Amino acid sequence: MALENLDRSEDKWDPKYPSSVASWRNNRTKLSTYVKYPPEIRKIIYTTNSIENFNRQLRKVTKSRNIFATDEALFKILYPAMCDIIEKWTGASWNRGKPLNQLCIYFGGRISPADME
């Protein structure tokens, strides 16, 4: 079923994005590894996007200046920006129970509940 969906996607997107479609086709076994995890673990992986977005917004604030006279000058720019970014965040709090159990199942030798506290 996954290969059929990949074929359909290829038919639709190959004319516009041939290199991306070829990359999916050539690396599908590596890329599909992500799908083997349950939704609880995939959600943890998604959170890296939030971190990257946060960093991008901080870079946007600092990119107009090439140099800061002191570290304090940098902090005076970043602190209000961080407050604005955090104020805009919404969403439910993260329930650690089930995702942590899933991580322990998949990565039992490398992670334990004590690691997440």
Helices and strands as residue ranges (DSSP letters): H 2-13, H 18-31, G 32-36, H 39-62, H 71-88, H 97-106, G 113-116
